[in-house]
Amino acid sequence: MAFIEKENKNLKHYRQKRIFTASARAAMHFILQSRMHSDPRGILLPSYIGLSKIEGSGVFDPVRTSAMPYDFYHLDQYLRPDMEALEEQLRSDNFQLVFLIHYFGVPQVSVEQFVTLCHRYGVHVIEDCAHTLLGGLEGRRLGTYGDYAIFSIHKSTSCLDGGFLLDHTGSLDSAKMPAHLRIAPATLTEFANTDIESASRQRLRNYHTVTEWLKSLPQLKPLFEKIPTGSVPLNYPIIVSQGKRKLLYHKLIESAIFPTALYHTLIEQITPQRFASSHFVSANILNLPTHADIQQDDLERYEQVLRKVTNEVFSI
Ligand SMILES: Cc1ncc(COP(=O)(O)O)c(C=O)c1O
């Protein structure tokens, strides 16, 4: 028997046990449904979850439809979890799962420490990587720390739908996944034909370029002071000062630049009384596009427009 074969035969160290789904929310639904069978306890969710009239809530809808009990843990004005308060909730033994969202594709805590804390209380972690396909482009990938991870294909590619999950527990049986939660074959083909790595590098280049611009636009504060090496942000989240978010949003659109505001509306269960910092972010955030369709040639005009519009908005 050969010690070193001529060619690789199984690539077992490189095989990803992805279960492809119709969307990230379908992936979440499948995980929750499966867990509900064996454990009646609930899930702890981060206190920054949006709602849109058209799309509903990508995070909260699967929780609601699964009927799993839930509560929320606190985040600060930079969307960082309050670890002490979280530990208090973990101690209650009311929860089997914690949901950790890597907002805009950027981890806000040491993921390792977060997962270790949850595991100390026997609680499993689902990493939400819906905002990044290649978070951890260098070094350890997001989605490999927790017990499960969910991803959204359409948010980072030209596909119209699609997602996948990673199950590091090995407990999910993909054969049992209902047909409506499965990925469409055309989406899978389109995904396989997309060079995710090059697209991610372009995203990252655009993010760094916008970082440079913002150094001389003090009214627009990056939500993340620094991003960990290898993160691939979905877009560029900023906090717009002086309550001018809405005005800036509309003026940019008038100038043909289309930002988003994730999330301008939070689900009603996250109340301003209990979660003031989440509501602060929600009221002031603007997400500037840094996606991979933005190429080098577009950046000069993008910068000019951003500067012009920002100056206008803040001189009113
Ligand atoms: C953080 C987060 N997780 C999950 C989802 C759901 O993603 P999908 O549209 O693929 O179901 C969304 C978006 O709706 C999201 O913003």
Ligand as a Chemical Component Dictionary entry (heavy atoms), coordinates in Angstrom:
data_LIG
# 
_chem_comp.id                   LIG 
_chem_comp.type                 NON-POLYMER 
_chem_comp.pdbx_formal_charge   0 
_chem_comp.three_letter_code    LIG 
# 
loop_
_chem_comp_atom.comp_id 
_chem_comp_atom.atom_id 
_chem_comp_atom.alt_atom_id 
_chem_comp_atom.type_symbol 
_chem_comp_atom.charge 
_chem_comp_atom.model_Cartn_x 
_chem_comp_atom.model_Cartn_y 
_chem_comp_atom.model_Cartn_z 
_chem_comp_atom.pdbx_ordinal 
LIG C1 C1 C 0 -27.976 38.869 9.154 1  
LIG C2 C2 C 0 -28.878 38.156 8.194 2  
LIG N1 N1 N 0 -29.042 36.830 8.322 3  
LIG C3 C3 C 0 -29.835 36.128 7.471 4  
LIG C4 C4 C 0 -30.520 36.756 6.447 5  
LIG C5 C5 C 0 -31.352 35.936 5.505 6  
LIG O1 O1 O 0 -30.709 35.791 4.270 7  
LIG P1 P1 P 0 -31.483 35.205 3.016 8  
LIG O2 O2 O 0 -32.061 36.355 2.263 9  
LIG O3 O3 O 0 -30.477 34.446 2.213 10 
LIG O4 O4 O 0 -32.549 34.311 3.542 11 
LIG C6 C6 C 0 -30.385 38.147 6.293 12 
LIG C7 C7 C 0 -31.099 38.893 5.248 13 
LIG O5 O5 O 0 -32.266 38.936 5.130 14 
LIG C8 C8 C 0 -29.549 38.864 7.192 15 
LIG O6 O6 O 0 -29.385 40.193 7.067 16 
# 
loop_
_chem_comp_bond.comp_id 
_chem_comp_bond.atom_id_1 
_chem_comp_bond.atom_id_2 
_chem_comp_bond.value_order 
_chem_comp_bond.pdbx_ordinal 
LIG C1 C2 SING 1  
LIG C2 N1 SING 2  
LIG C2 C8 DOUB 3  
LIG N1 C3 DOUB 4  
LIG C3 C4 SING 5  
LIG C4 C5 SING 6  
LIG C4 C6 DOUB 7  
LIG C5 O1 SING 8  
LIG O1 P1 SING 9  
LIG P1 O2 DOUB 10 
LIG P1 O3 SING 11 
LIG P1 O4 SING 12 
LIG C6 C7 SING 13 
LIG C6 C8 SING 14 
LIG C7 O5 DOUB 15 
LIG C8 O6 SING 16 
# 
